[in-house]
Amino acid sequence: MKYIFLLGITSIIIACTSNEDSVKQTVSITDLMGEFEDVNTWDKNIETEVDSPITSDGTVLSDLMISLASLYDTTSLSTPHKMDRYGYNSVKKIRFSDKLNESNSFTDIYQYNFSDSLKLNNAFYNWLDCFGDKCLEIKIGEDIKQTKNAPSYTVVYDTILVSVKYYSEGKRLNFKSFQDSLLMKFGNKFRYAIQTDVKGNLNWKSK
């Protein structure tokens, strides 16, 4: 009788153990593959790149970029300029590439900002000792014929100096139109303006 009782207890324990093992070994398809995601919501989670329009950062040059966006593509420049050697506060360099001209034509603008007019004068007068790509020494108000310098335009204000360099292969750039757009943004109340045309003639411009 004693042995029959022990055998019954043992059978019950084995049965319970088998049931527990069965529960532990049961794994749902969700545990293996994770929660199903509605495919209709996938496109909402994908980040897409969108071309950002040119926005103003509050500077005159950025406003000029916006106003000419239909005619020119713009990119930042790292090209050195002779004015880089002088004590300016900040500089911004931008290339304007002509969208309407199939040849390689572009305009580079260098805007130098100075803390005061004395520092600008010092930099500007030093630059006149080696002006343009041919390092020509020039004097204020003195026009020079056939300098062999590349086409350029320089405008000097109280604390801002803007240097413009033109490059064109084939069709000539419309220098006058670009200069007019520049002056509309920066203003006509400049102190000095120097223009070198396609023939290399250097002329000081009045207000």
HULIN-V623368 format. One record per backbone hydrogen bond with DSSP energy under -1.0 kcal/mol. CO is the residue of the C=O (numbers start at 1). NH is the residue of the N-H. If there is no record, write none. Layout:
co->CO nh->NH
co->CO nh->NH
This chain:
co->1 nh->5
co->2 nh->6
co->3 nh->7
co->4 nh->8
co->5 nh->9
co->6 nh->10
co->7 nh->11
co->8 nh->12
co->9 nh->13
co->10 nh->14
co->11 nh->15
co->12 nh->16
co->13 nh->17
co->14 nh->18
co->15 nh->19
co->16 nh->20
co->17 nh->21
co->18 nh->22
co->19 nh->23
co->20 nh->24
co->21 nh->25
co->28 nh->32
co->29 nh->33
co->30 nh->34
co->38 nh->41
co->39 nh->42
co->42 nh->45
co->59 nh->63
co->60 nh->64
co->61 nh->65
co->62 nh->66
co->63 nh->67
co->64 nh->68
co->66 nh->69
co->68 nh->71
co->68 nh->72
co->71 nh->99
co->73 nh->97
co->75 nh->95
co->81 nh->84
co->82 nh->85
co->83 nh->86
co->86 nh->88
co->90 nh->113
co->92 nh->111
co->93 nh->77
co->94 nh->109
co->95 nh->75
co->96 nh->107
co->97 nh->73
co->103 nh->105
co->105 nh->98
co->106 nh->167
co->107 nh->96
co->108 nh->165
co->109 nh->94
co->110 nh->163
co->111 nh->92
co->112 nh->161
co->113 nh->89
co->113 nh->90
co->116 nh->120
co->117 nh->121
co->118 nh->122
co->119 nh->123
co->120 nh->124
co->121 nh->125
co->122 nh->126
co->123 nh->127
co->124 nh->128
co->126 nh->129
co->127 nh->130
co->128 nh->138
co->131 nh->136
co->132 nh->135
co->136 nh->131
co->139 nh->142
co->144 nh->202
co->151 nh->166
co->152 nh->196
co->153 nh->164
co->154 nh->194
co->155 nh->162
co->156 nh->191
co->156 nh->192
co->159 nh->114
co->160 nh->157
co->161 nh->112
co->162 nh->155
co->163 nh->110
co->164 nh->153
co->165 nh->108
co->167 nh->106
co->173 nh->175
co->174 nh->178
co->175 nh->179
co->176 nh->180
co->177 nh->181
co->178 nh->182
co->179 nh->183
co->180 nh->184
co->181 nh->185
co->182 nh->186
co->183 nh->187
co->188 nh->190
co->192 nh->156
co->193 nh->205
co->194 nh->154
co->195 nh->203
co->196 nh->152
co->197 nh->200
co->200 nh->147
co->201 nh->197
co->202 nh->144
co->203 nh->195
